[in-house]
Amino acid sequence: MSVYAAILMVGAGSLLAAGEEGGLLVHAPAGSIRGVPAPDGDYVMFLGIPYARVNASNPFGAAIPHEKFDKTFEASTESAVCPQMKKIFTNRNSDRYDGTLDCLRLNVFVPKTETKHRGVYIFVFGGKFVEGDSKLSSYGPKYLVRHDIIVVTFNFRSGPYGFMCADIPEIPGNQAGRDQYAAIEWVRDNIRAFGGDPGRLTLGGHSSGAQLVDMHLLTERPRLFRRAILQSGTTLGPDFLGPSDPMALVDIAGTLGFETNDTSAALSFLAEASPEAVVEATVKYEWRPCVEKKFPGVVPFVAENPEFSEGRNVDGLDILGGFTDREYAFTWYFSDYRHLYREPDSFRYTLEQKFNLWDESDLVDIVRRFYVDDDGDRDIVKDDTVDLLSDFAYAYPMQRQLMKYAKHPNSSVYLYVFSYDGCRNRMKIIFNITDTGATHSDELGYMFTMDLIPEMDDSRDRRMIDRLTTLWANFVKYGEPTPARTALLPVVWPPLTADTVPALRLDADLTVISRPLRSRMAFWDLFYDAHLDKLRY
C-alpha cells in the first residue's frame, strides 16, 4: 500500500481528535471542511471538495453550483476522475475507461505555517482535451507548498462532456472552461478560510491545460486571477481550435442505437446513457475548444479565433510562459505520432492543423526546404522534423502570444526555455528516451511528485527542483520570478519588452538568452503574416 493510500484510510475519529488546532478543520463560506495531514511534508490536504455538480438532464452543458455543506465535509478522499479513456503510455498503447460525472471536485494543499494571505497557485492539468485528472499520483504538491504557497488542483470535464460544440444554447461548447471558471470562483470565494489571499490567485497549466488557461485570458467573462503561467501551450497552438458539430448529439445517439433527427430527443437519450458508453462511442472524435455561436444570455468562452483577439483580460496581468527545447522528441517513440516521420505528406498534415492549404503545395515545399536537410540521413531528418513539429506546435505559438501580451499596459511577461536533462524528465522516463534535451512535459517531474518517478538522492535534480519551484513560487507570491539574486537564483530574469525578447534557459545553469530560436521564429513570423487569411477556424 502506498503512503498516500495509507493516509487516506485514516478513520474519522482520529481526524476529529486533531481538531482545528492541527489546521485540519476550516470554516469557509461553502461550509466546514476537514482535511488530513500530508504524509510527505508539513502541510494539510483537503481532498475531493465538490465545487459544482453536472446537470443530470444535460451533462454536456453548464454545471450547477454546489450547495453549501450542511455538515462538516470530510475532505479525506481523492475524488474520482471525470469520464475518459485513460491512455496507458507504453509502446503497445491501450486505453481503458475510467470516471464518473460526479467529478467536479478540487484539492487544496495548505502549508502548516501561521502565514496569512498566502499566494495561491491553481494548476490545470493537460490531456489533449480528452483525459487527465488531479490525482496525487501525478501532481503531488510537496515541492511547491514548502515555499509557503497554497496549491489547488481540480477536475473538469473533457471529451464529449467538456468540449461538445452543438451550436445550441444548451450546449454552446467549451463546457470545460465553464467548469474551470466555477472552480476558480469557488477558490476566490473560499480560499481566505484556508489562509489564502483571493487577490493573489495564479492560474497555471501545462500543454492543453495551458491552452485552457490562455482561453481564460481571452474570454469575455471577468478575469478572476492576478497571474498566469503557460507551460507548453497557448490558444495559438495548431491543436487548440476545432469545428462545431450541430449533429454530434444525433450521431452519438445513433451509434448507441437510438435513431432520431431531433436534437432534443438525442440529448434526453444521452443524458440517461452511461458515461462509459458515451465516451467509448466517441473515441474517434477529435474533441477541442471551438469558436462558439452567440446566443442571448449565454456568455461565450471563445467568441473568435484567438489570433484576432485583443486579449481584454490581459491588461494588468503578470504572465510566465515557455516551452522545452525539444518538445516533440517524444513523438518518435510514440506510435500515435510515428506517421509524422513516415508519410510523404507529413509536413502538409502538420501545417493543415492550422491553415487551409488546399492545392498550395509550394507552401509545404517552402517549409520542408527550410527545415529538412537534403542528404536524407535518417537521424538528421528525424531531428529536423522534431524541430519543425516543436516550433509549429509550441515554441512559435508561445513566443507569438507572449510578445503580443507584452504590449498590454501594466503587464509583465516572462519567457523561459527548459532544456535540463536529468533523472526526473517525465516523458523521457515514460518512453525510455535517450536523446539529449528536454521533451514535452519533462519539467513536470521537477514541479510535482508522481508515482512513475521514484525519489532519488541526486544533487543535480534536487537543485533543479529547488530552482524551478522557487521561480514559480516567487512568481505566485510577487509577480516576478527573480525578485532578488540569491545563491540558488544568481540571475535576474528580465521581462519581454516591445523591442527585446529575453528568455531564461533552465538547464544545469540558469542563463538569460536573447530571442531563442531566432532564425526559425523569424521564418514563422513571415509565414504567418503572409497566410493568416488561410486559418482553418
TIBA-35394 format. One line per 3 residues: number of its first residue (from 1); their letters; for each residue x, y, z of C-alpha. Coordinates in Angstrom, 3 decimals. Layout:
<atoms>
NUM> A> X/Y/Z; ...
</atoms>
This chain:
<atoms>
1> MSV> 0.000/0.000/0.000; 1.349/3.449/-0.921; 1.849/6.091/1.752
4> YAA> -0.933/8.141/0.121; -3.345/5.218/0.287; -2.466/4.710/3.944
7> ILM> -3.127/8.303/4.920; -6.448/8.350/3.057; -7.623/5.431/5.187
10> VGA> -7.290/7.364/8.456; -10.504/6.999/10.442; -12.899/9.832/11.219
13> GSL> -12.250/9.543/14.942; -8.566/10.364/14.694; -9.330/13.266/12.362
16> LAA> -11.821/14.668/14.838; -9.251/14.369/17.600; -6.839/16.555/15.655
19> GEE> -9.388/19.367/15.630; -8.899/22.925/14.495; -5.606/23.214/16.394
22> GGL> -3.959/20.946/13.840; -5.156/23.075/10.951; -7.386/20.276/9.715
25> LVH> -10.760/21.997/10.115; -11.680/25.215/8.314; -14.924/27.171/8.280
28> APA> -15.446/28.589/4.806; -18.431/30.251/3.130; -19.047/26.860/1.444
31> GSI> -19.279/25.257/4.904; -16.999/23.455/7.342; -14.313/21.298/5.729
34> RGV> -11.944/18.880/7.436; -8.685/17.812/5.801; -5.958/15.281/6.574
37> PAP> -2.253/15.703/7.320; 0.045/15.096/4.360; 2.250/12.005/4.598
40> DGD> 5.221/13.578/2.805; 5.524/17.102/4.149; 4.430/19.708/6.658
43> YVM> 1.121/20.578/5.041; -2.575/19.686/5.158; -4.529/18.109/2.310
46> FLG> -8.189/18.963/1.696; -9.187/16.397/-0.914; -12.186/15.937/-3.188
49> IPY> -14.120/19.099/-2.281; -17.123/19.454/-4.631; -17.280/22.870/-6.288
52> ARV> -20.139/22.233/-8.745; -22.462/19.474/-9.985; -23.033/18.228/-13.504
55> NAS> -26.614/18.881/-14.637; -28.185/15.415/-14.844; -30.652/16.492/-17.550
58> NPF> -27.870/17.981/-19.680; -24.457/16.539/-18.777; -22.928/18.243/-21.842
61> GAA> -23.930/21.736/-20.703; -23.083/24.170/-17.941; -22.675/22.744/-14.439
64> IPH> -24.777/23.735/-11.423; -23.198/25.490/-8.390; -22.783/23.151/-5.438
67> EKF> -24.929/23.859/-2.402; -23.386/24.828/0.951; -22.396/21.885/3.148
70> DKT> -24.990/21.359/5.891; -22.496/19.373/7.961; -18.708/19.111/8.045
73> FEA> -17.381/17.840/4.737; -14.713/15.216/5.308; -12.100/16.133/2.671
76> STE> -10.071/12.968/3.165; -10.526/11.093/-0.105; -9.366/11.881/-3.590
79> SAV> -12.237/12.372/-5.980; -12.989/10.158/-8.938; -11.895/11.398/-12.341
82> CPQ> -14.263/12.724/-14.992; -15.368/10.279/-17.739; -12.488/9.447/-20.074
85> MKK> -10.461/6.774/-21.771; -7.219/6.676/-19.805; -4.215/6.156/-22.030
88> IFT> -1.621/3.675/-20.855; 1.706/5.014/-22.116; 3.651/2.068/-23.401
91> NRN> 4.887/1.159/-26.845; 1.833/-1.091/-27.071; -0.696/1.573/-26.230
94> SDR> -4.022/0.546/-24.775; -6.856/2.620/-23.359; -9.268/1.854/-20.530
97> YDG> -12.350/3.678/-19.343; -12.395/5.488/-16.022; -14.536/8.122/-14.419
100> TLD> -17.916/9.357/-13.234; -19.913/12.542/-13.789; -19.720/13.193/-10.042
103> CLR> -16.236/14.546/-10.600; -16.284/18.335/-10.299; -14.087/18.450/-7.224
106> LNV> -10.915/20.165/-6.136; -7.995/19.680/-3.771; -6.460/22.376/-1.563
109> FVP> -2.955/21.909/-0.140; -2.065/24.256/2.716; 1.329/24.671/4.451
112> KTE> 1.330/24.261/8.241; 2.569/27.759/8.987; 0.997/30.801/10.580
115> TKH> 1.256/32.833/7.380; -1.908/34.575/6.268; -2.827/35.981/2.878
118> RGV> -0.704/33.458/1.026; -0.381/33.414/-2.734; -2.402/30.644/-4.370
121> YIF> -1.353/28.531/-7.361; -4.267/26.863/-9.178; -2.947/24.224/-11.579
124> VFG> -4.779/22.955/-14.689; -3.658/19.539/-15.959; -3.218/18.658/-19.629
127> GKF> -4.549/15.692/-21.567; -5.306/16.734/-25.158; -8.850/17.751/-24.119
130> VEG> -9.878/14.096/-23.711; -8.290/12.875/-20.477; -6.438/13.879/-17.316
133> DSK> -7.076/14.299/-13.608; -5.726/15.975/-10.493; -4.683/12.900/-8.541
136> LSS> -1.727/12.932/-6.173; -0.163/10.107/-8.150; 0.537/12.618/-10.942
139> YGP> 0.537/16.019/-9.241; 1.830/15.699/-5.701; 2.329/19.262/-4.337
142> KYL> 5.172/18.669/-1.859; 7.846/20.597/-3.784; 5.646/23.674/-4.205
145> VRH> 3.858/24.030/-0.850; 7.161/24.105/1.029; 7.589/27.617/-0.431
148> DII> 4.630/28.758/1.708; 2.096/28.971/-1.083; -1.265/27.213/-1.323
151> VVT> -1.636/24.785/-4.233; -5.035/23.933/-5.713; -5.709/21.179/-8.261
154> FNF> -9.098/20.235/-9.644; -11.009/18.060/-12.084; -13.053/19.277/-15.031
157> RSG> -14.918/17.558/-17.833; -13.141/16.609/-21.048; -14.031/14.761/-24.249
160> PYG> -17.720/14.910/-25.261; -18.818/16.191/-21.852; -16.316/19.040/-21.827
163> FMC> -15.938/20.054/-25.467; -19.075/19.206/-27.410; -19.930/22.247/-29.554
166> ADI> -23.518/21.593/-30.660; -24.399/25.153/-31.720; -27.402/25.281/-29.387
169> PEI> -27.802/27.483/-26.270; -27.864/24.425/-24.023; -24.545/23.147/-25.414
172> PGN> -22.650/26.094/-26.932; -19.247/24.470/-26.440; -16.250/24.767/-24.125
175> QAG> -18.070/23.404/-21.068; -14.666/22.547/-19.594; -13.920/26.270/-19.476
178> RDQ> -17.135/26.856/-17.579; -16.180/24.104/-15.119; -12.831/25.785/-14.607
181> YAA> -14.428/29.179/-14.113; -16.688/27.682/-11.430; -13.662/26.145/-9.694
184> IEW> -11.767/29.450/-9.730; -14.841/31.228/-8.365; -15.007/28.675/-5.545
187> VRD> -11.349/29.267/-4.725; -11.794/33.041/-4.812; -14.807/32.869/-2.504
190> NIR> -13.420/30.339/-0.003; -9.612/30.450/-0.014; -9.374/33.067/2.733
193> AFG> -10.571/30.418/5.201; -7.509/28.332/4.246; -5.127/31.278/4.766
196> GDP> -5.008/32.305/1.116; -5.373/35.713/-0.485; -8.197/35.818/-3.059
199> GRL> -6.455/38.809/-4.617; -3.303/36.783/-5.318; -4.528/33.863/-7.388
202> TLG> -2.270/32.454/-10.105; -3.855/30.214/-12.734; -1.339/27.927/-14.403
205> GHS> -1.400/24.885/-16.624; 0.575/22.572/-18.849; 0.015/21.596/-22.509
208> SGA> -3.740/21.614/-23.237; -4.110/22.799/-19.645; -2.028/25.855/-20.520
211> QLV> -4.161/26.399/-23.625; -7.235/26.428/-21.398; -5.560/28.902/-19.039
214> DMH> -4.860/31.098/-22.062; -8.533/30.760/-23.011; -9.405/32.485/-19.736
217> LLT> -7.252/35.426/-20.780; -9.324/35.883/-23.928; -12.843/35.181/-22.667
220> ERP> -15.451/37.902/-22.272; -16.022/36.871/-18.664; -14.351/38.920/-15.911
223> RLF> -10.900/37.662/-15.010; -10.762/36.021/-11.580; -6.987/35.760/-11.104
226> RRA> -3.985/38.055/-10.982; -1.280/35.988/-12.697; -0.989/33.231/-15.278
229> ILQ> 1.562/30.518/-16.060; 1.546/28.920/-19.530; 3.721/25.815/-19.849
232> SGT> 3.988/24.452/-23.400; 0.617/25.634/-24.607; -1.350/28.658/-25.821
235> TLG> -4.557/29.220/-27.742; -2.461/29.946/-30.835; -1.311/26.324/-30.973
238> PDF> -2.458/24.412/-34.061; -4.316/21.848/-31.955; -6.463/24.322/-29.996
241> LGP> -9.493/25.079/-32.156; -11.838/22.581/-33.741; -15.137/22.867/-35.606
244> SDP> -18.635/22.957/-34.196; -20.770/19.905/-34.876; -24.540/20.549/-34.704
247> MAL> -25.209/16.866/-35.453; -22.944/15.450/-32.729; -25.777/14.588/-30.336
250> VDI> -27.790/12.871/-33.060; -24.769/10.967/-34.365; -23.675/9.721/-30.937
253> AGT> -27.217/8.671/-30.056; -27.384/6.751/-33.331; -24.128/4.990/-32.550
256> LGF> -25.687/3.848/-29.283; -28.784/2.539/-31.051; -31.202/5.470/-30.727
259> ETN> -32.106/6.693/-34.207; -33.513/10.223/-34.344; -33.051/13.508/-36.178
262> DTS> -34.280/15.528/-33.223; -31.501/17.136/-31.157; -33.635/17.417/-28.025
265> AAL> -34.610/13.761/-28.188; -30.963/12.775/-28.686; -29.950/14.878/-25.662
268> SFL> -32.605/13.265/-23.475; -31.419/9.821/-24.537; -27.735/10.562/-23.964
271> AEA> -28.433/12.132/-20.571; -29.683/8.705/-19.463; -26.908/6.744/-21.186
274> SPE> -23.914/5.562/-19.181; -20.906/7.879/-19.439; -18.785/4.859/-20.299
277> AVV> -20.965/4.094/-23.334; -20.883/7.739/-24.447; -17.120/8.032/-24.112
280> EAT> -16.453/4.719/-25.848; -18.798/5.730/-28.694; -16.817/8.922/-29.278
283> VKY> -13.185/7.812/-29.066; -12.684/8.585/-32.762; -13.977/12.147/-32.377
286> EWR> -11.417/14.938/-32.096; -12.665/16.991/-29.169; -11.353/20.550/-28.987
289> PCV> -12.482/24.016/-27.969; -14.473/25.860/-30.629; -15.454/29.376/-31.587
292> EKK> -18.934/29.498/-30.100; -22.067/30.594/-31.850; -23.539/33.503/-29.895
295> FPG> -26.858/33.144/-28.086; -28.801/35.670/-25.941; -27.958/35.252/-22.271
298> VVP> -25.005/32.930/-22.899; -21.546/34.430/-22.356; -19.156/32.627/-24.706
301> FVA> -15.740/31.455/-23.662; -14.279/31.590/-27.159; -16.018/34.253/-29.220
304> ENP> -13.451/34.485/-32.035; -10.261/32.921/-33.327; -7.593/33.752/-30.719
307> EFS> -5.310/35.038/-33.490; -7.615/38.048/-33.752; -8.474/38.528/-30.091
310> EGR> -7.441/41.732/-28.370; -6.994/39.891/-25.071; -9.278/42.031/-22.964
313> NVD> -8.320/40.129/-19.799; -4.570/40.628/-20.238; -4.250/44.258/-19.110
316> GLD> -2.545/44.368/-15.711; -1.775/40.639/-15.765; 1.597/39.085/-14.947
319> ILG> 2.384/36.144/-17.241; 5.106/33.492/-17.208; 5.342/31.076/-20.106
322> GFT> 7.681/28.900/-22.110; 8.496/25.538/-23.643; 11.079/22.756/-23.642
325> DRE> 13.905/22.782/-26.149; 12.848/19.504/-27.840; 9.091/19.444/-27.283
328> YAF> 8.219/16.860/-29.939; 11.146/14.469/-29.423; 8.821/12.029/-27.641
331> TWY> 6.752/11.501/-30.801; 9.489/9.365/-32.383; 8.891/6.866/-29.559
334> FSD> 5.075/7.082/-29.508; 3.205/5.016/-32.106; 0.330/7.518/-32.336
337> YRH> 2.735/10.032/-33.899; 5.091/7.906/-35.990; 3.161/8.736/-39.160
340> LYR> 4.600/12.234/-38.933; 8.008/10.770/-39.795; 6.897/8.228/-42.394
343> EPD> 4.326/9.824/-44.642; 5.462/11.873/-47.651; 2.783/14.442/-46.838
346> SFR> 3.535/14.682/-43.119; 4.554/18.335/-43.465; 1.239/19.099/-45.168
349> YTL> -0.629/17.219/-42.443; 1.150/19.298/-39.801; 0.540/22.654/-41.446
352> EQK> -3.107/21.875/-42.134; -3.760/21.606/-38.425; -3.710/25.410/-38.529
355> FNL> -4.019/26.509/-42.164; -6.199/25.614/-45.137; -3.570/24.960/-47.841
358> WDE> -5.758/23.289/-50.468; -3.501/22.756/-53.516; -0.752/25.117/-52.389
361> SDL> 1.999/22.510/-52.332; 4.571/25.254/-52.821; 3.961/26.419/-49.246
364> VDI> 4.592/22.918/-47.951; 7.787/22.740/-50.008; 8.964/26.071/-48.615
367> VRR> 8.617/24.778/-45.059; 10.205/21.445/-45.949; 13.240/23.107/-47.553
370> FYV> 13.686/25.411/-44.581; 13.813/22.550/-42.072; 14.930/19.330/-43.733
373> DDD> 18.461/18.616/-44.884; 18.656/17.225/-48.418; 21.094/14.435/-47.625
376> GDR> 18.314/12.120/-46.424; 20.221/10.849/-43.384; 17.620/9.200/-41.189
379> DIV> 18.759/10.708/-37.900; 19.210/14.174/-39.349; 15.761/14.113/-40.935
382> KDD> 14.299/12.877/-37.653; 15.882/15.745/-35.740; 14.837/18.267/-38.389
385> TVD> 11.267/17.009/-38.203; 11.312/17.255/-34.409; 12.394/20.893/-34.790
388> LLS> 9.539/21.589/-37.213; 6.894/19.959/-35.028; 8.225/21.584/-31.859
391> DFA> 8.361/25.040/-33.402; 4.971/24.866/-35.087; 3.071/23.403/-32.129
394> YAY> 4.792/25.008/-29.138; 7.765/27.346/-29.481; 6.369/29.740/-32.074
397> PMQ> 2.791/29.941/-30.716; 4.223/30.633/-27.247; 6.582/33.367/-28.393
400> RQL> 3.967/34.898/-30.683; 1.380/35.029/-27.904; 3.720/36.297/-25.192
403> MKY> 5.088/39.037/-27.437; 1.511/40.109/-28.120; 0.715/40.090/-24.400
406> AKH> 3.830/42.106/-23.557; 2.285/45.060/-25.398; -0.603/45.302/-22.941
409> PNS> -0.467/48.039/-20.295; 0.768/47.181/-16.803; 1.618/43.604/-17.765
412> SVY> 4.921/41.832/-17.099; 5.652/38.834/-19.327; 8.457/36.293/-18.758
415> LYV> 9.664/33.682/-21.278; 11.633/30.505/-20.474; 13.190/27.561/-22.312
418> FSY> 13.525/24.362/-20.275; 16.420/22.214/-21.527; 17.524/20.383/-18.379
421> DGC> 18.155/16.665/-18.843; 18.101/14.741/-15.567; 16.614/11.695/-13.876
424> RNR> 13.151/13.210/-13.396; 12.358/14.202/-17.004; 8.804/12.878/-17.097
427> MKI> 8.228/11.993/-20.739; 11.744/10.650/-21.244; 11.101/8.209/-18.412
430> IFN> 7.741/7.102/-19.865; 9.236/6.299/-23.278; 12.799/5.483/-22.216
433> ITD> 14.111/8.309/-24.420; 17.874/8.650/-24.606; 18.026/11.698/-26.911
436> TGA> 19.593/14.771/-25.346; 17.476/17.729/-24.309; 14.040/18.006/-22.741
439> THS> 10.823/16.907/-24.400; 7.168/17.688/-23.744; 6.175/17.664/-20.033
442> DEL> 9.696/16.844/-18.832; 9.708/19.825/-16.462; 6.702/18.493/-14.517
445> GYM> 8.946/15.954/-12.786; 10.731/18.871/-11.094; 7.488/20.565/-10.004
448> FTM> 5.430/17.659/-8.677; 5.953/14.307/-7.064; 4.496/11.478/-9.141
451> DLI> 4.298/7.726/-8.826; 6.172/6.984/-12.032; 9.265/8.856/-10.785
454> PEM> 10.746/7.459/-7.564; 12.522/9.766/-5.162; 16.283/9.617/-5.742
457> DDS> 19.192/11.224/-3.989; 20.573/13.165/-6.955; 22.067/16.553/-6.090
460> RDR> 21.645/17.943/-9.626; 17.979/17.025/-9.722; 17.366/18.375/-6.223
463> RMI> 18.887/21.654/-7.319; 16.619/21.818/-10.362; 13.593/21.051/-8.177
466> DRL> 14.623/23.841/-5.813; 15.245/26.290/-8.636; 12.153/25.605/-10.679
469> TTL> 9.739/25.600/-7.745; 11.356/28.709/-6.243; 10.962/30.573/-9.544
472> WAN> 7.320/29.527/-9.825; 6.563/30.292/-6.158; 8.242/33.694/-6.417
475> FVK> 6.044/34.461/-9.389; 2.930/33.351/-7.489; 3.870/35.482/-4.482
478> YGE> 5.424/38.569/-6.074; 4.584/38.611/-9.761; 8.246/38.278/-10.725
481> PTP> 10.319/35.075/-10.633; 13.631/36.622/-9.514; 12.877/39.480/-7.113
484> ART> 16.462/39.281/-5.814; 19.698/37.484/-6.703; 20.489/34.526/-4.457
487> ALL> 22.927/31.651/-4.480; 20.130/29.458/-5.820; 18.949/32.013/-8.394
490> PVV> 22.036/34.040/-9.329; 20.353/35.788/-12.279; 17.797/38.489/-12.933
493> WPP> 15.118/37.248/-15.320; 14.007/40.268/-17.341; 10.510/40.536/-18.836
496> LTA> 9.785/40.972/-22.527; 9.549/44.473/-23.914; 8.348/45.951/-27.183
499> DTV> 11.881/45.660/-28.567; 13.561/42.804/-26.685; 12.820/39.093/-26.273
502> PAL> 14.904/37.835/-23.342; 14.372/34.326/-22.031; 15.674/32.290/-19.120
505> RLD> 17.242/28.997/-20.163; 16.531/26.491/-17.397; 19.372/23.993/-17.500
508> ADL> 22.086/22.828/-15.104; 22.945/26.525/-15.095; 20.497/29.396/-15.397
511> TVI> 21.275/31.635/-18.368; 19.493/34.671/-19.755; 19.468/34.451/-23.548
514> SRP> 18.027/36.671/-26.268; 15.453/35.666/-28.888; 15.584/31.866/-28.586
517> LRS> 15.490/30.024/-31.933; 15.885/33.381/-33.647; 16.000/32.354/-37.323
520> RMA> 13.268/29.722/-37.003; 10.942/32.125/-35.205; 11.618/34.794/-37.851
523> FWD> 10.651/32.259/-40.542; 7.290/31.628/-38.872; 6.698/35.344/-38.404
526> LFY> 6.933/35.757/-42.166; 4.822/32.658/-42.850; 2.020/33.724/-40.504
529> DAH> 1.962/37.322/-41.682; 1.577/36.120/-45.280; -1.054/33.437/-44.655
532> LDK> -3.319/34.426/-41.774; -6.152/34.589/-44.301; -5.869/30.797/-44.593
535> LRY> -6.647/29.960/-40.951; -8.902/26.920/-40.619; -11.320/28.239/-37.993
</atoms>
